Amino acid sequence: MKALVFHGPGQSAWEDVADPGIQDATDAVVRVDTVTICGTDLHILKGDVPEVRPGTVLGHEAVGEIVEVGSDVRTVRPGDRVLVSCITACGRCRFCREGSYGQCRGGGGWILGHLINGTQAEYVRVPHADLSTHLLPGALDSKDAVLLADIFPTAYEVGVLNGRVRPGDTVAVVGAGPIGLAAIATARLYTPEKIIAVDLAPARLDAAKRLGADAVAVAGEAESLVADLTEGLGADVVVEAVGVPETFEMCTRMVRPGGHVANVGVHGKPAALHLEDLWIKNVTITTGLVDTSSTPTLLRMMAGGRLPASSMVTHTFQLEQMEEAYDVFSRAADTGSLKVVLGGQPHDVLTVRPS
């Protein structure tokens, strides 16, 4: 089969690799229909995630069809159309029993495209398939559904829920890429008083306004805008969705006393934590890897038209155009890309079987 293979920092190729097969009784093999590229994939290519070994197939998000299952798989079967989650969950370890699937110690967590071969391929092996795949309603378009593999649960869980967004809050989202935009969309579910989006790219700020931001600012003007809109108090919740030291430190300056900074961005370098300023402000700072425990809820909401998925997809490609898609996504400031989606073949409309 063909797959996008990582060969070290700055090096990858769409090339022939061996087809995956069942290795454990809880595995499933999925024929990939639709994939997308994540900002984390770009971090891997930059060398920010050294755990990824050369020779690994990248990608951790997909929609596809089950073609083979192991003997212990109970909830999906060949022919089922499924969402492949970015997080794999064994369901048995201490963390899985607490719903913290991202910290799974039973051979799960974030492993696809990280510790084992991932989804940017024609086929992918999915360990612990019962908890790591989700049956999809036939009426849900694949290019929308694939956004539930990572960006929507990540933004919602690590940004909105960890940030404790409440009705009437002022929420600042720093970084209006796909994760930041999904944070804006899901923060609106909690009826904050206002949402402020911060980015460097005018096109992304325009997208933020379309998805519900009440005010936008370029990075150099963000702190003064937040101060003006909150009478100098600061934002109740600040979501960091970039992953560089400068934006993290800016977030800690924009938060009000007693507020929350929810870090979602993937950081490849150390960021300063200015406790000399923060110790007296009762500020809560959270970090996190998504658990995807919210995926079933978000799936129902998307099927009901409650999540603005389609407006986030700016470019579509065929699977074999993977390298071109990476180029477009990596140059977002020039191309205006938000989310790129590859594949997306027509499918039959099927009814989801009861689990």
Secondary structure, 3 states (H helix, E strand, C coil): CEEEEECCCCCEEEEECCCCCCCCCCCEEEEEEEEECCHHHHHHHHCCCCCCCCCCECCCCEEEEEEEECCCCCCCCCCCEEEECCCECCCCCHHHHCCCHHHCCCCCECCECCCECCCCECEEEECCHHHHEEECCCCCCHHHHHHHCCHHHHHHHHHHHCCCCCCCCEEEEECCCHHHHHHHHHHHHHCCCEEEEECCCHHHHHHHHHCCCCEEECHHHHHHHHHHHCCCCCEEEEEECCCCHHHHHHHHHHEEEEEEEEECCCCCCCCCCCHHHHCCCCCEEECCCCCCCCHHHHHHHHHCCCCCCHHHEEEEECHHHHHHHHHHHHCHHHHCCCEEEEECCCCCCCCCCCC
